[in-house]
Every structure is written in C-alpha cells, then in structure tokens.
Amino acid sequence: MLAPYFAPDASVGTRRSLSLANYLADRGWHVDVVTVAKSDIYLMDATSHLSVEPEVGVHRVPSVDLVEKRSGL
C-alpha cells in the first residue's frame, strides 16, 4: 500500500490509511505500507503509531518536494 500520510503523521488522511491497513491485516491480508520518512513529516501524532497492527510492515522512504520542483521550471 502506498500511503504518503501514515502514522505517526497527524494529518486527517493518516486515519484512513491506518484504518485500511489495520482492517486488511485483521482479515488475514499481508500488508506492507510504503510511506515517507519520519524526517519528512510536518506534524507528528506521538501516539498514532501505537495503533498500527503488529502484522503491518511499514517501510519509510525519503520524499520529494514536488511543489518546489515545479517552481524551479
């Protein structure tokens, strides 16, 4: 699952991604989430990562600022 907003991000989109990942894991699916590195998160929710099911694999990668890339054109 590709989810730019995932725990511990504090944005509203995080709740949807987190709920879907947990829902699928609870029903026996193998779930891996690819999301941004913690250093790229603007607002952090210190407790939301505790809601991630242990079966959910979370893989963090550096993000790219697309807005800044466009403004340089």
PDB file of N, CA, C and O in Angstrom:
ATOM      1  N   MET A   1       0.849  -1.159   0.000  1.00  0.00           N
ATOM      2  CA  MET A   1       0.000   0.000   0.000  1.00  0.00           C
ATOM      3  C   MET A   1       0.902   1.231   0.000  1.00  0.00           C
ATOM      4  O   MET A   1       1.821   1.324   0.814  1.00  0.00           O
ATOM      5  N   LEU A   2       0.649   2.166  -0.897  1.00  0.00           N
ATOM      6  CA  LEU A   2       1.367   3.439  -0.910  1.00  0.00           C
ATOM      7  C   LEU A   2       0.541   4.457  -0.146  1.00  0.00           C
ATOM      8  O   LEU A   2      -0.612   4.716  -0.492  1.00  0.00           O
ATOM      9  N   ALA A   3       1.120   5.028   0.880  1.00  0.00           N
ATOM     10  CA  ALA A   3       0.376   5.960   1.731  1.00  0.00           C
ATOM     11  C   ALA A   3       1.292   7.102   2.170  1.00  0.00           C
ATOM     12  O   ALA A   3       2.068   6.942   3.112  1.00  0.00           O
ATOM     13  N   PRO A   4       1.210   8.254   1.495  1.00  0.00           N
ATOM     14  CA  PRO A   4       2.057   9.366   1.917  1.00  0.00           C
ATOM     15  C   PRO A   4       1.707   9.862   3.314  1.00  0.00           C
ATOM     16  O   PRO A   4       2.542  10.469   3.985  1.00  0.00           O
ATOM     17  N   TYR A   5       0.484   9.609   3.754  1.00  0.00           N
ATOM     18  CA  TYR A   5       0.066  10.002   5.103  1.00  0.00           C
ATOM     19  C   TYR A   5      -0.176   8.729   5.906  1.00  0.00           C
ATOM     20  O   TYR A   5      -1.158   8.022   5.679  1.00  0.00           O
ATOM     21  N   PHE A   6       0.720   8.444   6.842  1.00  0.00           N
ATOM     22  CA  PHE A   6       0.599   7.245   7.667  1.00  0.00           C
ATOM     23  C   PHE A   6       1.217   7.550   9.018  1.00  0.00           C
ATOM     24  O   PHE A   6       2.076   8.423   9.140  1.00  0.00           O
ATOM     25  N   ALA A   7       0.775   6.827  10.023  1.00  0.00           N
ATOM     26  CA  ALA A   7       1.243   7.058  11.397  1.00  0.00           C
ATOM     27  C   ALA A   7       2.771   7.120  11.438  1.00  0.00           C
ATOM     28  O   ALA A   7       3.438   6.294  10.815  1.00  0.00           O
ATOM     29  N   PRO A   8       3.314   8.060  12.141  1.00  0.00           N
ATOM     30  CA  PRO A   8       2.749   8.980  13.122  1.00  0.00           C
ATOM     31  C   PRO A   8       2.384  10.361  12.584  1.00  0.00           C
ATOM     32  O   PRO A   8       2.347  11.319  13.355  1.00  0.00           O
ATOM     33  N   ASP A   9       2.114  10.492  11.290  1.00  0.00           N
ATOM     34  CA  ASP A   9       1.667  11.769  10.728  1.00  0.00           C
ATOM     35  C   ASP A   9       0.335  12.148  11.363  1.00  0.00           C
ATOM     36  O   ASP A   9      -0.524  11.289  11.569  1.00  0.00           O
ATOM     37  N   ALA A  10       0.160  13.429  11.674  1.00  0.00           N
ATOM     38  CA  ALA A  10      -1.048  13.885  12.357  1.00  0.00           C
ATOM     39  C   ALA A  10      -2.130  14.392  11.407  1.00  0.00           C
ATOM     40  O   ALA A  10      -3.142  14.915  11.873  1.00  0.00           O
ATOM     41  N   SER A  11      -1.954  14.257  10.094  1.00  0.00           N
ATOM     42  CA  SER A  11      -2.961  14.751   9.153  1.00  0.00           C
ATOM     43  C   SER A  11      -4.176  13.824   9.115  1.00  0.00           C
ATOM     44  O   SER A  11      -4.104  12.672   9.543  1.00  0.00           O
ATOM     45  N   VAL A  12      -5.292  14.339   8.597  1.00  0.00           N
ATOM     46  CA  VAL A  12      -6.542  13.594   8.547  1.00  0.00           C
ATOM     47  C   VAL A  12      -6.414  12.350   7.667  1.00  0.00           C
ATOM     48  O   VAL A  12      -6.992  11.311   7.984  1.00  0.00           O
ATOM     49  N   GLY A  13      -5.674  12.443   6.578  1.00  0.00           N
ATOM     50  CA  GLY A  13      -5.501  11.309   5.676  1.00  0.00           C
ATOM     51  C   GLY A  13      -4.858  10.101   6.341  1.00  0.00           C
ATOM     52  O   GLY A  13      -5.030   8.970   5.886  1.00  0.00           O
ATOM     53  N   THR A  14      -4.129  10.338   7.403  1.00  0.00           N
ATOM     54  CA  THR A  14      -3.480   9.254   8.137  1.00  0.00           C
ATOM     55  C   THR A  14      -4.502   8.284   8.695  1.00  0.00           C
ATOM     56  O   THR A  14      -4.285   7.073   8.674  1.00  0.00           O
ATOM     57  N   ARG A  15      -5.596   8.794   9.185  1.00  0.00           N
ATOM     58  CA  ARG A  15      -6.625   7.918   9.782  1.00  0.00           C
ATOM     59  C   ARG A  15      -7.168   6.926   8.760  1.00  0.00           C
ATOM     60  O   ARG A  15      -7.373   5.755   9.082  1.00  0.00           O
ATOM     61  N   ARG A  16      -7.399   7.377   7.551  1.00  0.00           N
ATOM     62  CA  ARG A  16      -7.929   6.483   6.512  1.00  0.00           C
ATOM     63  C   ARG A  16      -6.910   5.409   6.150  1.00  0.00           C
ATOM     64  O   ARG A  16      -7.254   4.229   6.069  1.00  0.00           O
ATOM     65  N   SER A  17      -5.673   5.804   5.935  1.00  0.00           N
ATOM     66  CA  SER A  17      -4.623   4.842   5.579  1.00  0.00           C
ATOM     67  C   SER A  17      -4.397   3.836   6.696  1.00  0.00           C
ATOM     68  O   SER A  17      -4.273   2.637   6.445  1.00  0.00           O
ATOM     69  N   LEU A  18      -4.344   4.317   7.905  1.00  0.00           N
ATOM     70  CA  LEU A  18      -4.125   3.451   9.065  1.00  0.00           C
ATOM     71  C   LEU A  18      -5.284   2.485   9.253  1.00  0.00           C
ATOM     72  O   LEU A  18      -5.073   1.302   9.520  1.00  0.00           O
ATOM     73  N   SER A  19      -6.497   2.978   9.116  1.00  0.00           N
ATOM     74  CA  SER A  19      -7.682   2.122   9.263  1.00  0.00           C
ATOM     75  C   SER A  19      -7.717   1.036   8.197  1.00  0.00           C
ATOM     76  O   SER A  19      -8.026  -0.115   8.504  1.00  0.00           O
ATOM     77  N   LEU A  20      -7.406   1.378   6.950  1.00  0.00           N
ATOM     78  CA  LEU A  20      -7.413   0.398   5.875  1.00  0.00           C
ATOM     79  C   LEU A  20      -6.337  -0.665   6.101  1.00  0.00           C
ATOM     80  O   LEU A  20      -6.605  -1.857   5.948  1.00  0.00           O
ATOM     81  N   ALA A  21      -5.142  -0.251   6.459  1.00  0.00           N
ATOM     82  CA  ALA A  21      -4.055  -1.211   6.694  1.00  0.00           C
ATOM     83  C   ALA A  21      -4.418  -2.168   7.830  1.00  0.00           C
ATOM     84  O   ALA A  21      -4.218  -3.377   7.711  1.00  0.00           O
ATOM     85  N   ASN A  22      -4.947  -1.634   8.924  1.00  0.00           N
ATOM     86  CA  ASN A  22      -5.339  -2.479  10.057  1.00  0.00           C
ATOM     87  C   ASN A  22      -6.508  -3.394   9.699  1.00  0.00           C
ATOM     88  O   ASN A  22      -6.524  -4.559  10.096  1.00  0.00           O
ATOM     89  N   TYR A  23      -7.474  -2.884   8.962  1.00  0.00           N
ATOM     90  CA  TYR A  23      -8.627  -3.677   8.535  1.00  0.00           C
ATOM     91  C   TYR A  23      -8.175  -4.884   7.721  1.00  0.00           C
ATOM     92  O   TYR A  23      -8.605  -6.009   7.976  1.00  0.00           O
ATOM     93  N   LEU A  24      -7.311  -4.645   6.746  1.00  0.00           N
ATOM     94  CA  LEU A  24      -6.831  -5.738   5.904  1.00  0.00           C
ATOM     95  C   LEU A  24      -6.006  -6.746   6.705  1.00  0.00           C
ATOM     96  O   LEU A  24      -6.144  -7.954   6.512  1.00  0.00           O
ATOM     97  N   ALA A  25      -5.156  -6.257   7.595  1.00  0.00           N
ATOM     98  CA  ALA A  25      -4.335  -7.152   8.423  1.00  0.00           C
ATOM     99  C   ALA A  25      -5.208  -8.005   9.338  1.00  0.00           C
ATOM    100  O   ALA A  25      -4.931  -9.187   9.541  1.00  0.00           O
ATOM    101  N   ASP A  26      -6.253  -7.412   9.883  1.00  0.00           N
ATOM    102  CA  ASP A  26      -7.170  -8.160  10.761  1.00  0.00           C
ATOM    103  C   ASP A  26      -7.894  -9.277  10.011  1.00  0.00           C
ATOM    104  O   ASP A  26      -8.335 -10.252  10.620  1.00  0.00           O
ATOM    105  N   ARG A  27      -8.015  -9.135   8.702  1.00  0.00           N
ATOM    106  CA  ARG A  27      -8.716 -10.133   7.892  1.00  0.00           C
ATOM    107  C   ARG A  27      -7.764 -11.093   7.181  1.00  0.00           C
ATOM    108  O   ARG A  27      -8.152 -11.785   6.239  1.00  0.00           O
ATOM    109  N   GLY A  28      -6.519 -11.123   7.643  1.00  0.00           N
ATOM    110  CA  GLY A  28      -5.567 -12.108   7.152  1.00  0.00           C
ATOM    111  C   GLY A  28      -4.711 -11.690   5.975  1.00  0.00           C
ATOM    112  O   GLY A  28      -3.930 -12.498   5.471  1.00  0.00           O
ATOM    113  N   TRP A  29      -4.833 -10.462   5.526  1.00  0.00           N
ATOM    114  CA  TRP A  29      -4.014  -9.993   4.411  1.00  0.00           C
ATOM    115  C   TRP A  29      -2.612  -9.667   4.919  1.00  0.00           C
ATOM    116  O   TRP A  29      -2.442  -9.244   6.063  1.00  0.00           O
ATOM    117  N   HIS A  30      -1.621  -9.863   4.073  1.00  0.00           N
ATOM    118  CA  HIS A  30      -0.260  -9.423   4.370  1.00  0.00           C
ATOM    119  C   HIS A  30      -0.156  -7.989   3.871  1.00  0.00           C
ATOM    120  O   HIS A  30      -0.270  -7.746   2.670  1.00  0.00           O
ATOM    121  N   VAL A  31       0.057  -7.043   4.768  1.00  0.00           N
ATOM    122  CA  VAL A  31       0.048  -5.620   4.403  1.00  0.00           C
ATOM    123  C   VAL A  31       1.429  -5.015   4.638  1.00  0.00           C
ATOM    124  O   VAL A  31       1.986  -5.111   5.731  1.00  0.00           O
ATOM    125  N   ASP A  32       1.966  -4.392   3.598  1.00  0.00           N
ATOM    126  CA  ASP A  32       3.173  -3.580   3.698  1.00  0.00           C
ATOM    127  C   ASP A  32       2.813  -2.178   3.252  1.00  0.00           C
ATOM    128  O   ASP A  32       2.191  -1.997   2.205  1.00  0.00           O
ATOM    129  N   VAL A  33       3.198  -1.187   4.033  1.00  0.00           N
ATOM    130  CA  VAL A  33       2.904   0.208   3.725  1.00  0.00           C
ATOM    131  C   VAL A  33       4.215   0.905   3.373  1.00  0.00           C
ATOM    132  O   VAL A  33       5.189   0.828   4.121  1.00  0.00           O
ATOM    133  N   VAL A  34       4.230   1.586   2.230  1.00  0.00           N
ATOM    134  CA  VAL A  34       5.368   2.421   1.846  1.00  0.00           C
ATOM    135  C   VAL A  34       4.931   3.858   2.082  1.00  0.00           C
ATOM    136  O   VAL A  34       3.936   4.313   1.519  1.00  0.00           O
ATOM    137  N   THR A  35       5.671   4.564   2.909  1.00  0.00           N
ATOM    138  CA  THR A  35       5.310   5.927   3.284  1.00  0.00           C
ATOM    139  C   THR A  35       6.566   6.782   3.400  1.00  0.00           C
ATOM    140  O   THR A  35       7.674   6.285   3.197  1.00  0.00           O
ATOM    141  N   VAL A  36       6.404   8.046   3.720  1.00  0.00           N
ATOM    142  CA  VAL A  36       7.540   8.970   3.795  1.00  0.00           C
ATOM    143  C   VAL A  36       8.339   8.751   5.079  1.00  0.00           C
ATOM    144  O   VAL A  36       7.833   8.196   6.055  1.00  0.00           O
ATOM    145  N   ALA A  37       9.583   9.192   5.059  1.00  0.00           N
ATOM    146  CA  ALA A  37      10.453   9.106   6.227  1.00  0.00           C
ATOM    147  C   ALA A  37       9.911  10.003   7.343  1.00  0.00           C
ATOM    148  O   ALA A  37       9.269  11.020   7.082  1.00  0.00           O
ATOM    149  N   LYS A  38      10.174   9.616   8.566  1.00  0.00           N
ATOM    150  CA  LYS A  38       9.698  10.418   9.697  1.00  0.00           C
ATOM    151  C   LYS A  38      10.249  11.843   9.639  1.00  0.00           C
ATOM    152  O   LYS A  38       9.588  12.776  10.095  1.00  0.00           O
ATOM    153  N   SER A  39      11.428  12.018   9.094  1.00  0.00           N
ATOM    154  CA  SER A  39      12.014  13.361   8.999  1.00  0.00           C
ATOM    155  C   SER A  39      11.250  14.254   8.013  1.00  0.00           C
ATOM    156  O   SER A  39      11.425  15.472   8.031  1.00  0.00           O
ATOM    157  N   ASP A  40      10.405  13.667   7.155  1.00  0.00           N
ATOM    158  CA  ASP A  40       9.627  14.434   6.183  1.00  0.00           C
ATOM    159  C   ASP A  40       8.201  14.723   6.639  1.00  0.00           C
ATOM    160  O   ASP A  40       7.415  15.297   5.886  1.00  0.00           O
ATOM    161  N   ILE A  41       7.863  14.334   7.857  1.00  0.00           N
ATOM    162  CA  ILE A  41       6.513  14.565   8.384  1.00  0.00           C
ATOM    163  C   ILE A  41       6.462  15.939   9.032  1.00  0.00           C
ATOM    164  O   ILE A  41       7.308  16.287   9.856  1.00  0.00           O
ATOM    165  N   TYR A  42       5.447  16.717   8.642  1.00  0.00           N
ATOM    166  CA  TYR A  42       5.318  18.085   9.145  1.00  0.00           C
ATOM    167  C   TYR A  42       4.756  18.107  10.574  1.00  0.00           C
ATOM    168  O   TYR A  42       5.331  18.753  11.451  1.00  0.00           O
ATOM    169  N   LEU A  43       3.643  17.411  10.812  1.00  0.00           N
ATOM    170  CA  LEU A  43       3.035  17.345  12.142  1.00  0.00           C
ATOM    171  C   LEU A  43       2.984  15.896  12.607  1.00  0.00           C
ATOM    172  O   LEU A  43       2.498  15.021  11.891  1.00  0.00           O
ATOM    173  N   MET A  44       3.485  15.652  13.803  1.00  0.00           N
ATOM    174  CA  MET A  44       3.513  14.286  14.320  1.00  0.00           C
ATOM    175  C   MET A  44       2.493  14.090  15.431  1.00  0.00           C
ATOM    176  O   MET A  44       2.270  14.969  16.264  1.00  0.00           O
ATOM    177  N   ASP A  45       1.879  12.907  15.419  1.00  0.00           N
ATOM    178  CA  ASP A  45       0.999  12.474  16.499  1.00  0.00           C
ATOM    179  C   ASP A  45       1.784  11.396  17.257  1.00  0.00           C
ATOM    180  O   ASP A  45       1.986  10.295  16.745  1.00  0.00           O
ATOM    181  N   ALA A  46       2.209  11.708  18.439  1.00  0.00           N
ATOM    182  CA  ALA A  46       3.121  10.833  19.179  1.00  0.00           C
ATOM    183  C   ALA A  46       2.524   9.470  19.523  1.00  0.00           C
ATOM    184  O   ALA A  46       3.271   8.549  19.854  1.00  0.00           O
ATOM    185  N   THR A  47       1.204   9.314  19.454  1.00  0.00           N
ATOM    186  CA  THR A  47       0.601   8.038  19.852  1.00  0.00           C
ATOM    187  C   THR A  47      -0.005   7.243  18.704  1.00  0.00           C
ATOM    188  O   THR A  47      -0.349   6.077  18.898  1.00  0.00           O
ATOM    189  N   SER A  48      -0.151   7.820  17.523  1.00  0.00           N
ATOM    190  CA  SER A  48      -0.844   7.109  16.435  1.00  0.00           C
ATOM    191  C   SER A  48      -0.092   5.860  15.979  1.00  0.00           C
ATOM    192  O   SER A  48      -0.715   4.907  15.512  1.00  0.00           O
ATOM    193  N   HIS A  49       1.224   5.850  16.104  1.00  0.00           N
ATOM    194  CA  HIS A  49       1.975   4.661  15.689  1.00  0.00           C
ATOM    195  C   HIS A  49       1.661   3.456  16.568  1.00  0.00           C
ATOM    196  O   HIS A  49       1.909   2.317  16.172  1.00  0.00           O
ATOM    197  N   LEU A  50       1.119   3.699  17.753  1.00  0.00           N
ATOM    198  CA  LEU A  50       0.735   2.598  18.639  1.00  0.00           C
ATOM    199  C   LEU A  50      -0.502   1.871  18.127  1.00  0.00           C
ATOM    200  O   LEU A  50      -0.787   0.753  18.556  1.00  0.00           O
ATOM    201  N   SER A  51      -1.241   2.500  17.208  1.00  0.00           N
ATOM    202  CA  SER A  51      -2.454   1.909  16.652  1.00  0.00           C
ATOM    203  C   SER A  51      -2.182   0.986  15.470  1.00  0.00           C
ATOM    204  O   SER A  51      -3.101   0.319  14.995  1.00  0.00           O
ATOM    205  N   VAL A  52      -0.960   0.930  14.990  1.00  0.00           N
ATOM    206  CA  VAL A  52      -0.622   0.083  13.840  1.00  0.00           C
ATOM    207  C   VAL A  52      -0.536  -1.366  14.313  1.00  0.00           C
ATOM    208  O   VAL A  52       0.190  -1.687  15.255  1.00  0.00           O
ATOM    209  N   GLU A  53      -1.297  -2.238  13.636  1.00  0.00           N
ATOM    210  CA  GLU A  53      -1.255  -3.669  13.969  1.00  0.00           C
ATOM    211  C   GLU A  53       0.171  -4.192  13.783  1.00  0.00           C
ATOM    212  O   GLU A  53       0.867  -3.773  12.859  1.00  0.00           O
ATOM    213  N   PRO A  54       0.606  -5.103  14.652  1.00  0.00           N
ATOM    214  CA  PRO A  54       1.980  -5.616  14.535  1.00  0.00           C
ATOM    215  C   PRO A  54       2.246  -6.358  13.223  1.00  0.00           C
ATOM    216  O   PRO A  54       3.399  -6.482  12.810  1.00  0.00           O
ATOM    217  N   GLU A  55       1.204  -6.847  12.571  1.00  0.00           N
ATOM    218  CA  GLU A  55       1.358  -7.570  11.312  1.00  0.00           C
ATOM    219  C   GLU A  55       1.626  -6.642  10.124  1.00  0.00           C
ATOM    220  O   GLU A  55       2.035  -7.106   9.060  1.00  0.00           O
ATOM    221  N   VAL A  56       1.401  -5.348  10.294  1.00  0.00           N
ATOM    222  CA  VAL A  56       1.562  -4.376   9.208  1.00  0.00           C
ATOM    223  C   VAL A  56       3.034  -3.966   9.127  1.00  0.00           C
ATOM    224  O   VAL A  56       3.601  -3.455  10.093  1.00  0.00           O
ATOM    225  N   GLY A  57       3.643  -4.198   7.958  1.00  0.00           N
ATOM    226  CA  GLY A  57       5.023  -3.753   7.744  1.00  0.00           C
ATOM    227  C   GLY A  57       5.029  -2.327   7.238  1.00  0.00           C
ATOM    228  O   GLY A  57       4.316  -1.997   6.290  1.00  0.00           O
ATOM    229  N   VAL A  58       5.825  -1.482   7.860  1.00  0.00           N
ATOM    230  CA  VAL A  58       5.905  -0.076   7.453  1.00  0.00           C
ATOM    231  C   VAL A  58       7.319   0.191   6.940  1.00  0.00           C
ATOM    232  O   VAL A  58       8.302  -0.028   7.647  1.00  0.00           O
ATOM    233  N   HIS A  59       7.401   0.665   5.702  1.00  0.00           N
ATOM    234  CA  HIS A  59       8.679   0.949   5.068  1.00  0.00           C
ATOM    235  C   HIS A  59       8.718   2.436   4.733  1.00  0.00           C
ATOM    236  O   HIS A  59       7.853   2.938   4.016  1.00  0.00           O
ATOM    237  N   ARG A  60       9.710   3.130   5.246  1.00  0.00           N
ATOM    238  CA  ARG A  60       9.808   4.581   5.069  1.00  0.00           C
ATOM    239  C   ARG A  60      10.883   4.925   4.055  1.00  0.00           C
ATOM    240  O   ARG A  60      11.984   4.374   4.077  1.00  0.00           O
ATOM    241  N   VAL A  61      10.543   5.850   3.164  1.00  0.00           N
ATOM    242  CA  VAL A  61      11.474   6.308   2.126  1.00  0.00           C
ATOM    243  C   VAL A  61      11.488   7.835   2.114  1.00  0.00           C
ATOM    244  O   VAL A  61      10.495   8.460   2.487  1.00  0.00           O
ATOM    245  N   PRO A  62      12.596   8.444   1.691  1.00  0.00           N
ATOM    246  CA  PRO A  62      12.636   9.910   1.600  1.00  0.00           C
ATOM    247  C   PRO A  62      11.615  10.407   0.581  1.00  0.00           C
ATOM    248  O   PRO A  62      11.364   9.748  -0.428  1.00  0.00           O
ATOM    249  N   SER A  63      11.038  11.553   0.843  1.00  0.00           N
ATOM    250  CA  SER A  63      10.051  12.115  -0.085  1.00  0.00           C
ATOM    251  C   SER A  63      10.691  13.187  -0.964  1.00  0.00           C
ATOM    252  O   SER A  63      11.809  13.638  -0.712  1.00  0.00           O
ATOM    253  N   VAL A  64       9.961  13.577  -1.990  1.00  0.00           N
ATOM    254  CA  VAL A  64      10.405  14.615  -2.911  1.00  0.00           C
ATOM    255  C   VAL A  64       9.407  15.757  -2.833  1.00  0.00           C
ATOM    256  O   VAL A  64       8.198  15.529  -2.871  1.00  0.00           O
ATOM    257  N   ASP A  65       9.897  16.970  -2.724  1.00  0.00           N
ATOM    258  CA  ASP A  65       9.021  18.140  -2.677  1.00  0.00           C
ATOM    259  C   ASP A  65       8.656  18.524  -4.110  1.00  0.00           C
ATOM    260  O   ASP A  65       9.417  19.215  -4.787  1.00  0.00           O
ATOM    261  N   LEU A  66       7.476  18.067  -4.569  1.00  0.00           N
ATOM    262  CA  LEU A  66       7.060  18.319  -5.946  1.00  0.00           C
ATOM    263  C   LEU A  66       6.736  19.781  -6.204  1.00  0.00           C
ATOM    264  O   LEU A  66       6.905  20.257  -7.327  1.00  0.00           O
ATOM    265  N   VAL A  67       6.274  20.503  -5.192  1.00  0.00           N
ATOM    266  CA  VAL A  67       5.936  21.912  -5.365  1.00  0.00           C
ATOM    267  C   VAL A  67       7.198  22.702  -5.659  1.00  0.00           C
ATOM    268  O   VAL A  67       7.210  23.536  -6.564  1.00  0.00           O
ATOM    269  N   GLU A  68       8.248  22.452  -4.914  1.00  0.00           N
ATOM    270  CA  GLU A  68       9.494  23.170  -5.137  1.00  0.00           C
ATOM    271  C   GLU A  68      10.103  22.812  -6.492  1.00  0.00           C
ATOM    272  O   GLU A  68      10.684  23.669  -7.158  1.00  0.00           O
ATOM    273  N   LYS A  69       9.972  21.558  -6.897  1.00  0.00           N
ATOM    274  CA  LYS A  69      10.490  21.128  -8.197  1.00  0.00           C
ATOM    275  C   LYS A  69       9.770  21.863  -9.325  1.00  0.00           C
ATOM    276  O   LYS A  69      10.408  22.280 -10.291  1.00  0.00           O
ATOM    277  N   ARG A  70       8.456  22.027  -9.218  1.00  0.00           N
ATOM    278  CA  ARG A  70       7.680  22.706 -10.253  1.00  0.00           C
ATOM    279  C   ARG A  70       8.045  24.183 -10.328  1.00  0.00           C
ATOM    280  O   ARG A  70       8.150  24.742 -11.420  1.00  0.00           O
ATOM    281  N   SER A  71       8.238  24.816  -9.181  1.00  0.00           N
ATOM    282  CA  SER A  71       8.516  26.266  -9.180  1.00  0.00           C
ATOM    283  C   SER A  71       9.874  26.573  -9.805  1.00  0.00           C
ATOM    284  O   SER A  71      10.126  27.705 -10.216  1.00  0.00           O
ATOM    285  N   GLY A  72      10.752  25.566  -9.878  1.00  0.00           N
ATOM    286  CA  GLY A  72      12.062  25.777 -10.469  1.00  0.00           C
ATOM    287  C   GLY A  72      12.067  25.699 -11.985  1.00  0.00           C
ATOM    288  O   GLY A  72      13.093  25.948 -12.619  1.00  0.00           O
ATOM    289  N   LEU A  73      10.915  25.352 -12.577  1.00  0.00           N
ATOM    290  CA  LEU A  73      10.859  25.226 -14.043  1.00  0.00           C
ATOM    291  C   LEU A  73      10.914  26.566 -14.726  1.00  0.00           C
ATOM    292  O   LEU A  73      10.877  26.634 -15.955  1.00  0.00           O
TER     293      LEU A  73
END
